[in-house]
Amino acid sequence: PRLAPHLLARQARLRPDKIAVDDLTHRLGYADLDGAAGRWAGLLAARGVRRGDVVGVCLRPGAAALAVLYGVWRAGAAYLPLDPAYPPERLAFMARDAGAVAVVAQPDAPDELRQAVGRVIDGDRAPTEPAGFPAVAVTPNDTAYLIYTSGSTGRPKGVAVSHGALANLLDGMARTTGARQQDMMMSTSAWSFDMSVPELFLPAAVGASVVVAPRAAVSDGIEMLRLIRRTGTTWMQATPSAWRMLLDAGLERGEVSTAICGAERMPVPLAADLLATAETVWNFYGPTETAVWATAARVTEPEHARLIGRPLPGVTVAVLTAQGLPVPRGAIGELRVGGHGVAQGYHDRPTLTAERFPPDPHRPGGRVYRTGDLVRLRADGEYEFAGRADDQMKVRGYRIEPGEVEDAVLGSGTVRSVAVVTLAGQESSSLVAYLVPGDGFDVGELRALLRDRLPGQMVPTLVTIAALPRLPNGKVDRRALSARAVTGPSAGVAFAPAEGPREEAFAALWSEVLGVTRVGRHDNFFALGGDSMRALRIAQRAAGQGLTIEPADVFTYQTVAELASAAGRPGTWEETPPPQAQVSAADLRKVRALRARATQGE
């Protein structure tokens, strides 16, 4: 397969004027995108970037930022996505750990990041170098990108993916899903999340166009539906919770032709609803270490949601025991992935790389990845997911190692012991830290510390407990913790009623959505039974009352008081609060009209 940098150059020759990327503010044709990439490559080369280097990219997603990614490749380097929403310390750690020689960043990039890297290039100023910078020749073995995932030792680890593995992914996805140049694709994933990779680069593989959704729209089902209709999106991949958000917002049959679900288990009810909406439904599976996706299942019946399907072209899989021996067909074993899609390993972590990427016995010089996922091979040749062999978790599509979160909690110095688990809600999972408090413990201070150290998806609900349950061998009984009901007030906080109109409005919304009779200003959304889908409903219903929040805000500001303080609002809201809107999933379109009238001053 052609390497991704070559795909852009090819489309620039074949379809120079066709729209390559549109972020609703800027639109670039293939020739324009190729020219912008050349100018960025020339600037990076002038700043000392050479083949094999790593360049950090800390920019808001958009057309101009995509040109930077292609420019990094044209300069012969690998890109390191740095989410501007991440805590500054984490951004600085990733840049240092990756050995980034430069960072293309927004003007408001944190000082910690600037101090971690010697060269910081202003990403808001388009370079003036000539567009015809000759591309540095890269091979399939050169690194294309470095994406960091949660680390079990408390330290994030960078996964290095080669151009060859990326090319195999794009070719395999195009052939499997039947993507074509007439498609309008939608990119909704954060660029630090590996699901963004095919969203951004598959279009150039087939000559299609991509719309980069604004961040505010991604977490708002109504806005996303409006965007899909406005742009004529035909091809889209998303997590199960994002698809559910769109369906609740009123996604209708035929509005999206190809629906790809991945990163978490697909619920059977979701599969049924997508089958009634999209022409083609897929369930994709794959860890970051296998270049995003390794297998795909065509979903034609709701029960197929349990399947992860068959390997993509160029990928091999095997189901083995912990000792590496084959298991009988139908028996459960660990899935190992081989072939051309396997990552190069963990950056600067040779011991861990050797452990997780053993030699491929069927491919001299190749390696396989031990996924830690348990699967079974069915009689019909389809693979079925059966769980994890360790404590690794998935929350909102993000892979989370509990050890990293536990280290952050213990780092406060006010917690004696802690165990982090996931609790399964009706429609999605949430992250909970059961902790034994020590001297000086304050839940508010601990939550603020975690927000400063961890990405939003890794900040857990805090629940105090007298002692952690133990197994006979002395280990923490995580299964017992996961089975506990968390339906009380926040850890260590006495009940206090909501104060002021905004807090009262949020308390009423929480009571309605969560089905609890009393909600205090310090009560925790997840401790009361909240989950990802309920966070989406809170945001959607708040919009009908003139309160502007994103579902992600509920994960960051988990109490009524915190969320009310963080919520945006019209300037006169507190003086003249509108009546509470009762907006059901079927009536969510009415909220659009409310927003339009508010915007027009009606």
C-alpha positions, 0 to 999 in steps of 0.5 A: 500500500502507498504510504500516507504522505504519498497519498496526499501528493497523489490526490493533489495531482489527481483532484487538485481542486476537490475539497480535502478538509473543511473545518467550517472556518477554513476549507482546503482543496487537495492542492492547497493542502499539499502546498501548505504541507510543503510550506510547513515542511520547509519551515520545520527543516529550517528550524532543524527538524530532520528525518527520524525526529519527533515534532509535537503538535499542540493545536486545535483540530482543523484544516490548518492543523492537518496541514501541519501534520502532513508537513511534519511527515514531509520533513521526514519526522513523526508527529506527536499529538498534544491535546491543548486541553490536557494538564500542562504537566502531562503535556510537558512530560509527553514532549520530554519523554518523546524527545520532541525536537520542536513543538508547533503550538498555539500562542496560549500553549502553557509555559510548562510545555514551552520549557520542556522543548527547546523550539516552539513554533507558532502554529497560528502563523502560516509559514511563508516558505515556498510550497514546493519543499522537496519531500524527505524520503520516508520508508515503511519502517520510519515512524509516522506518529507517537500516541501516548496511552495510560501506563500501568506504572503511573507513567504514560507510555508512547506507542510508536507506529510506523508508516508501513503499519499506517499504510496497512490500516488505511488500505485495509479500512478502505477495502473493508468498508468500501470507502470511496471518493464520493464519501464525506467523512467526519472527524470527531475524535481528539487528535491525541486519541488514535481513532483520529488517525483513520478519520484524518488520513483515510480520505486521502487514500480514496480521494474523499473529503473530511469535515473536522468537527468543532470540539464544542459540537462533538459533545452535543448531539443536536449540534453534531446532527446539524453538522452531519446534515449541513455537510452531507456526511456519509461515512463516520466512526464513533464510540458507542456513547457518541452514536447513542447521543446522535440517535437520541438527537434524532439521527434518521435513516439514510443520513449516514451511510456507513456507521463504524463503532469502536473503542468500546463494547457495542451494546446490542440495543445500540446495534439494533438502532444503528441497523435501523438508521445506517445502510452499513454498520461495522464493529471495529476492534483494535488497541493503539499498539495495532495501528488503531484497528485490527479486526472488523465485524459487519453487523447485520443483526443486533446480536452481532454487536458481541463480535469483533469479526475477522482480521483486516487485510494484512493483519493476523490474529491468534488465540493463545494461552498465557504460555503461548499455546493455541486453545481449541476453537470455541475456548477463551484465550488471549488475543495476539495480533500480528502482521503488518499493522503491529506498532514498533513498540513503546518509545524508549521502553525496551523491556516493556516492548519485549514483554508485550511484543514477542517475536512472530513465530510465523513471520521472520523478523516480525512481532506480535502484540499481546493484547491482554484481551480475552476472545474466542473463535466461533465455529463460523470464523468470527472472533467474539470479545470475552473480557480482559486478562488484567485490570485495564479499563475502557471509559468513554473509549479511552484506555485507562490503567488503574495504576496511573490514577491510583498513583495520582491519588496517593500522590496527594499525601492525604490518602492511605490506600486506594483502588480504582475500578469501573462501574457499569451504568445502564449505558456506559461505564464510569471511573470510581476511586475507592479510598481510605482517607488519611490525615488532612484529607479534603475531597475538594482539594484532592479533586482539584489536584487530580484535575491538574494532573490527569486528563478529564477522562481519567479523573475518577469519582471519589468514594471513601471507604473504611478499608479496602476489601481483600482476597485471601492472598491479600490483593484488593478484591476489585470485583467486590468493589465493582459490584458495590452500589455507589448511590450516595453523596460525595466522599466525606461531604455532608449534605448542603442544599443548592445555592442560587438559581444556577445551582438549583437548576442543575440540582433539579436536572440531576434529580430528574435525569438520575431519578433521585429525590434530593441532590445537594450542592456537593453531591457527586454526579457519578456517586449518584449513579451518573454515567456518560449517557446521563452526562450527555442528557444533562448537557442537552437539557441544560441547553434548553434553560440557557446553560451552556456546558459540554458533557465532558464538563460533567467529568471535570466538574463533578458536583453541582456547585462546581458545574454551576460555577463553570457553566457558561450562560447568557448575561441575564440568566440569573436575573430572569431564569427561564422555566425548566424545560422538560426535553425528552430524547424524542423532543431534542430537536425543539432545543435547536429552535430554542437556541436559534431564538436565543441567538436572535434575541427573541 
